[in-house]
Amino acid sequence: MNRQLVTTRPDFSTGDAAVTGVLGGVAGGLAMAAALLLTGWLTGDGPAAVLGRFDPGSGRVPFTGLLAHLAMSAALGLGFGLLLALLWRRWAAPAWLAGVVYAVAIWALATGGGLAAAGSALLEMPAWQFLLGHVVYGALLGWLAGRGLR
């Protein structure tokens, strides 16, 4: 197994970790959206219905939902980038796996009460579909953030 475990570049700053996380988060968010659109299509939901669930308001506007999703993806990516930079030398597995663990933890927190408390329409999505989207997000986020640390 080819591990991505290497020492952090000496010139890698907190700002670098933050930017790497944000960019990885946006890329992961786009991949997650694509996965959710594909699985939504397979389950009979159109793109407007899938993206509209991400709208934090009650309008379910697809464009607003996409922007809100990407903003959250970037913010969570920022947190992951900083966390990975802190724990990088202690992590003995590939960075993409760290991303998956992080994203599954986010999914568990969201479905375990966070989304219900917010009254989110995302809970209408089948749990397996939402989990799969998070795994796709985390794998790409972790892989990109890990590449940035090398």
Phi and psi in degrees as GROMACS dihedral restraints (atoms count N, CA, C in turn):
[ dihedral_restraints ]
;  ai    aj    ak    al  type     phi  dphi    fc
    3     4     5     6     1   -86.1    20    10
    4     5     6     7     1   107.7    20    10
    6     7     8     9     1   -87.2    20    10
    7     8     9    10     1   151.0    20    10
    9    10    11    12     1   -96.0    20    10
   10    11    12    13     1    17.5    20    10
   12    13    14    15     1   -80.3    20    10
   13    14    15    16     1   108.8    20    10
   15    16    17    18     1  -140.0    20    10
   16    17    18    19     1   165.8    20    10
   18    19    20    21     1   -74.0    20    10
   19    20    21    22     1   150.6    20    10
   21    22    23    24     1   -68.4    20    10
   22    23    24    25     1   142.8    20    10
   24    25    26    27     1   -57.6    20    10
   25    26    27    28     1   139.3    20    10
   27    28    29    30     1   -64.8    20    10
   28    29    30    31     1   -24.5    20    10
   30    31    32    33     1   -93.4    20    10
   31    32    33    34     1    10.0    20    10
   33    34    35    36     1   -83.6    20    10
   34    35    36    37     1   114.2    20    10
   36    37    38    39     1   -99.5    20    10
   37    38    39    40     1   174.7    20    10
   39    40    41    42     1   -60.9    20    10
   40    41    42    43     1   -38.7    20    10
   42    43    44    45     1   -62.8    20    10
   43    44    45    46     1   -40.0    20    10
   45    46    47    48     1   -61.9    20    10
   46    47    48    49     1   -42.7    20    10
   48    49    50    51     1   -63.2    20    10
   49    50    51    52     1   -40.0    20    10
   51    52    53    54     1   -64.9    20    10
   52    53    54    55     1   -48.0    20    10
   54    55    56    57     1   -65.0    20    10
   55    56    57    58     1   -42.6    20    10
   57    58    59    60     1   -59.7    20    10
   58    59    60    61     1   -41.8    20    10
   60    61    62    63     1   -65.8    20    10
   61    62    63    64     1   -43.0    20    10
   63    64    65    66     1   -63.1    20    10
   64    65    66    67     1   -47.3    20    10
   66    67    68    69     1   -64.6    20    10
   67    68    69    70     1   -41.8    20    10
   69    70    71    72     1   -64.2    20    10
   70    71    72    73     1   -36.3    20    10
   72    73    74    75     1   -65.6    20    10
   73    74    75    76     1   -42.2    20    10
   75    76    77    78     1   -66.3    20    10
   76    77    78    79     1   -44.4    20    10
   78    79    80    81     1   -62.5    20    10
   79    80    81    82     1   -43.9    20    10
   81    82    83    84     1   -63.3    20    10
   82    83    84    85     1   -37.9    20    10
   84    85    86    87     1   -64.3    20    10
   85    86    87    88     1   -39.1    20    10
   87    88    89    90     1   -65.9    20    10
   88    89    90    91     1   -41.5    20    10
   90    91    92    93     1   -65.4    20    10
   91    92    93    94     1   -39.9    20    10
   93    94    95    96     1   -62.7    20    10
   94    95    96    97     1   -44.7    20    10
   96    97    98    99     1   -59.8    20    10
   97    98    99   100     1   -42.5    20    10
   99   100   101   102     1   -62.6    20    10
  100   101   102   103     1   -43.2    20    10
  102   103   104   105     1   -63.6    20    10
  103   104   105   106     1   -41.6    20    10
  105   106   107   108     1   -68.5    20    10
  106   107   108   109     1   -36.7    20    10
  108   109   110   111     1   -65.1    20    10
  109   110   111   112     1   -41.1    20    10
  111   112   113   114     1   -66.0    20    10
  112   113   114   115     1   -49.1    20    10
  114   115   116   117     1   -68.3    20    10
  115   116   117   118     1   -31.2    20    10
  117   118   119   120     1   -64.5    20    10
  118   119   120   121     1   -41.8    20    10
  120   121   122   123     1   -61.8    20    10
  121   122   123   124     1   -41.0    20    10
  123   124   125   126     1   -66.5    20    10
  124   125   126   127     1   -28.1    20    10
  126   127   128   129     1   -97.1    20    10
  127   128   129   130     1     1.5    20    10
  129   130   131   132     1    98.8    20    10
  130   131   132   133     1     4.6    20    10
  132   133   134   135     1   -93.6    20    10
  133   134   135   136     1   132.1    20    10
  135   136   137   138     1   -79.6    20    10
  136   137   138   139     1   167.6    20    10
  138   139   140   141     1   -56.8    20    10
  139   140   141   142     1   -39.1    20    10
  141   142   143   144     1   -64.4    20    10
  142   143   144   145     1   -39.6    20    10
  144   145   146   147     1   -66.9    20    10
  145   146   147   148     1   -43.9    20    10
  147   148   149   150     1   -64.3    20    10
  148   149   150   151     1   -52.9    20    10
  150   151   152   153     1   -69.2    20    10
  151   152   153   154     1   -32.2    20    10
  153   154   155   156     1   -62.8    20    10
  154   155   156   157     1   -27.4    20    10
  156   157   158   159     1   -65.2    20    10
  157   158   159   160     1   -22.5    20    10
  159   160   161   162     1   -83.3    20    10
  160   161   162   163     1    -9.4    20    10
  162   163   164   165     1   -65.5    20    10
  163   164   165   166     1   118.9    20    10
  165   166   167   168     1   -69.7    20    10
  166   167   168   169     1   -17.0    20    10
  168   169   170   171     1   -87.2    20    10
  169   170   171   172     1  -170.2    20    10
  171   172   173   174     1   -94.8    20    10
  172   173   174   175     1     0.5    20    10
  174   175   176   177     1   -78.8    20    10
  175   176   177   178     1   -22.2    20    10
  177   178   179   180     1    53.3    20    10
  178   179   180   181     1    46.0    20    10
  180   181   182   183     1   -80.9    20    10
  181   182   183   184     1   121.1    20    10
  183   184   185   186     1   -56.8    20    10
  184   185   186   187     1   -43.9    20    10
  186   187   188   189     1   -65.4    20    10
  187   188   189   190     1   -41.8    20    10
  189   190   191   192     1   -63.1    20    10
  190   191   192   193     1   -41.2    20    10
  192   193   194   195     1   -61.3    20    10
  193   194   195   196     1   -42.8    20    10
  195   196   197   198     1   -63.9    20    10
  196   197   198   199     1   -44.4    20    10
  198   199   200   201     1   -64.1    20    10
  199   200   201   202     1   -41.2    20    10
  201   202   203   204     1   -64.1    20    10
  202   203   204   205     1   -40.6    20    10
  204   205   206   207     1   -62.9    20    10
  205   206   207   208     1   -45.0    20    10
  207   208   209   210     1   -68.4    20    10
  208   209   210   211     1   -35.1    20    10
  210   211   212   213     1   -64.4    20    10
  211   212   213   214     1   -44.3    20    10
  213   214   215   216     1   -66.0    20    10
  214   215   216   217     1   -39.2    20    10
  216   217   218   219     1   -61.5    20    10
  217   218   219   220     1   -41.6    20    10
  219   220   221   222     1   -66.5    20    10
  220   221   222   223     1   -44.0    20    10
  222   223   224   225     1   -64.1    20    10
  223   224   225   226     1   -43.7    20    10
  225   226   227   228     1   -68.9    20    10
  226   227   228   229     1   -32.5    20    10
  228   229   230   231     1   -64.8    20    10
  229   230   231   232     1   -39.6    20    10
  231   232   233   234     1   -57.5    20    10
  232   233   234   235     1   -48.5    20    10
  234   235   236   237     1   -60.8    20    10
  235   236   237   238     1   -41.3    20    10
  237   238   239   240     1   -65.2    20    10
  238   239   240   241     1   -43.4    20    10
  240   241   242   243     1   -58.6    20    10
  241   242   243   244     1   -44.1    20    10
  243   244   245   246     1   -67.6    20    10
  244   245   246   247     1   -42.1    20    10
  246   247   248   249     1   -64.2    20    10
  247   248   249   250     1   -44.4    20    10
  249   250   251   252     1   -64.2    20    10
  250   251   252   253     1   -39.8    20    10
  252   253   254   255     1   -63.0    20    10
  253   254   255   256     1   -35.9    20    10
  255   256   257   258     1   -69.7    20    10
  256   257   258   259     1   -40.0    20    10
  258   259   260   261     1  -100.6    20    10
  259   260   261   262     1     1.9    20    10
  261   262   263   264     1   -52.7    20    10
  262   263   264   265     1   -47.3    20    10
  264   265   266   267     1   -73.0    20    10
  265   266   267   268     1   -17.3    20    10
  267   268   269   270     1   -94.2    20    10
  268   269   270   271     1   -13.2    20    10
  270   271   272   273     1   -84.6    20    10
  271   272   273   274     1   122.1    20    10
  273   274   275   276     1  -103.7    20    10
  274   275   276   277     1    16.0    20    10
  276   277   278   279     1  -126.9    20    10
  277   278   279   280     1   169.6    20    10
  279   280   281   282     1   -60.9    20    10
  280   281   282   283     1   147.9    20    10
  282   283   284   285     1   -62.1    20    10
  283   284   285   286     1   -32.7    20    10
  285   286   287   288     1   -62.1    20    10
  286   287   288   289     1   -33.0    20    10
  288   289   290   291     1   -70.2    20    10
  289   290   291   292     1   -36.7    20    10
  291   292   293   294     1   -60.4    20    10
  292   293   294   295     1   -40.1    20    10
  294   295   296   297     1   -63.7    20    10
  295   296   297   298     1   -40.1    20    10
  297   298   299   300     1   -66.2    20    10
  298   299   300   301     1   -43.5    20    10
  300   301   302   303     1   -60.4    20    10
  301   302   303   304     1   -45.1    20    10
  303   304   305   306     1   -60.2    20    10
  304   305   306   307     1   -46.3    20    10
  306   307   308   309     1   -69.4    20    10
  307   308   309   310     1   -36.5    20    10
  309   310   311   312     1   -67.7    20    10
  310   311   312   313     1   -35.9    20    10
  312   313   314   315     1   -63.5    20    10
  313   314   315   316     1   -40.7    20    10
  315   316   317   318     1   -62.5    20    10
  316   317   318   319     1   -45.1    20    10
  318   319   320   321     1   -58.6    20    10
  319   320   321   322     1   -44.6    20    10
  321   322   323   324     1   -63.9    20    10
  322   323   324   325     1   -42.0    20    10
  324   325   326   327     1   -65.8    20    10
  325   326   327   328     1   -40.9    20    10
  327   328   329   330     1   -66.7    20    10
  328   329   330   331     1   -48.4    20    10
  330   331   332   333     1   -79.4    20    10
  331   332   333   334     1   -18.5    20    10
  333   334   335   336     1   -82.2    20    10
  334   335   336   337     1     0.4    20    10
  336   337   338   339     1   155.7    20    10
  337   338   339   340     1   -27.3    20    10
  339   340   341   342     1   -61.1    20    10
  340   341   342   343     1   -45.2    20    10
  342   343   344   345     1   -73.8    20    10
  343   344   345   346     1   -35.4    20    10
  345   346   347   348     1   -65.4    20    10
  346   347   348   349     1   -40.8    20    10
  348   349   350   351     1   -63.0    20    10
  349   350   351   352     1   -32.2    20    10
  351   352   353   354     1   -86.4    20    10
  352   353   354   355     1    -6.8    20    10
  354   355   356   357     1    68.1    20    10
  355   356   357   358     1    35.6    20    10
  357   358   359   360     1   -76.2    20    10
  358   359   360   361     1   141.4    20    10
  360   361   362   363     1   -74.0    20    10
  361   362   363   364     1   -10.0    20    10
  363   364   365   366     1   -63.5    20    10
  364   365   366   367     1   -23.2    20    10
  366   367   368   369     1   -69.4    20    10
  367   368   369   370     1   -12.4    20    10
  369   370   371   372     1   -75.2    20    10
  370   371   372   373     1   -16.9    20    10
  372   373   374   375     1   -75.7    20    10
  373   374   375   376     1   139.6    20    10
  375   376   377   378     1   -56.3    20    10
  376   377   378   379     1   140.0    20    10
  378   379   380   381     1   -57.6    20    10
  379   380   381   382     1   -40.3    20    10
  381   382   383   384     1   -64.0    20    10
  382   383   384   385     1   -36.2    20    10
  384   385   386   387     1   -68.6    20    10
  385   386   387   388     1   -43.7    20    10
  387   388   389   390     1   -66.8    20    10
  388   389   390   391     1   -39.8    20    10
  390   391   392   393     1   -64.9    20    10
  391   392   393   394     1   -45.4    20    10
  393   394   395   396     1   -58.4    20    10
  394   395   396   397     1   -42.9    20    10
  396   397   398   399     1   -59.8    20    10
  397   398   399   400     1   -40.4    20    10
  399   400   401   402     1   -68.1    20    10
  400   401   402   403     1   -37.5    20    10
  402   403   404   405     1   -63.4    20    10
  403   404   405   406     1   -43.2    20    10
  405   406   407   408     1   -61.3    20    10
  406   407   408   409     1   -46.4    20    10
  408   409   410   411     1   -56.5    20    10
  409   410   411   412     1   -52.2    20    10
  411   412   413   414     1   -65.0    20    10
  412   413   414   415     1   -40.0    20    10
  414   415   416   417     1   -63.0    20    10
  415   416   417   418     1   -45.1    20    10
  417   418   419   420     1   -71.2    20    10
  418   419   420   421     1   -42.3    20    10
  420   421   422   423     1   -57.0    20    10
  421   422   423   424     1   -50.1    20    10
  423   424   425   426     1   -63.3    20    10
  424   425   426   427     1   -42.9    20    10
  426   427   428   429     1   -62.7    20    10
  427   428   429   430     1   -46.1    20    10
  429   430   431   432     1   -67.6    20    10
  430   431   432   433     1   -41.8    20    10
  432   433   434   435     1   -66.1    20    10
  433   434   435   436     1   -39.2    20    10
  435   436   437   438     1   -63.5    20    10
  436   437   438   439     1   -38.7    20    10
  438   439   440   441     1   -64.9    20    10
  439   440   441   442     1   -35.8    20    10
  441   442   443   444     1   -67.8    20    10
  442   443   444   445     1   -28.7    20    10
  444   445   446   447     1   -78.9    20    10
  445   446   447   448     1   -18.6    20    10
